[in-house]
């Protein structure tokens, strides 16, 4: 079955019907033609439909071609459309102004149909090539970003393998954090960033001695003091002062997910909204998972008891607003808990 390729759409902008007729006649056999008789109308058309190239008269009343071109180049959706100015011979000295506005070429009047077709064909070819390259770059960038996040997520899982054989703790906590984040006033991109960065929340456990990390009973005071250093160790492993948004978020979560709303957490005894939002979200996600899963030193709590504990910790351990969201989103989190349960 043959694929039909739609012809490119050319917008002719001129206030003189005779000029429009000449340009249309030169191009109608190869392209879809749209017409505007003023700069304002041209801008409206370009914002309402896909235009591949514009032939723009310089001398028009109210808004001349230069100003029209400037406005098109200021608007993100029309910025990349190639603009060819069509001008009378007496205006050739204004070519530099036109190129400064963002035009790609000039055609002088009276026009030659062959020249018009050749110029349009050339600039459309360049435009299409640029669009193809931009699409390829976006695709490759997305692939690299996906691979990078996957590697970092696996790094977080690797850290969990030391005290959690399946590493599913990372998957659950990251998923819980995203569910909570999506219900708060953050963008979808930020929610995905939260999901990926939370994977490294406990990476600092790599630096905790086995005798403490694997101890089946309760830790004594000195052992707890050592265990609590994993927040700072994790932040140091990831590194501080990153420009990359993912690494900044991951370092912040690693450092702050054991802070408490009432200021009695660690390592910096931050309180309230001084604790980064992502850290406050990761805190409740981490505790929810810790209480609902079995560990060598404890049994999993029944879900009603977990909910009661988290409710009672609102305003103490946890941000009250996030507790409200947690309670609202509990059904979704329960699904994750069941689907990502540790296997025997």
Beta strands, then each sheet from edge to edge (+ up, - down):
strand 1: 9-13
strand 2: 32-36
strand 3: 53-57
strand 4: 82-88
strand 5: 105-109
sheet 1: 2+ 1+ 3+ 4+ 5+
end
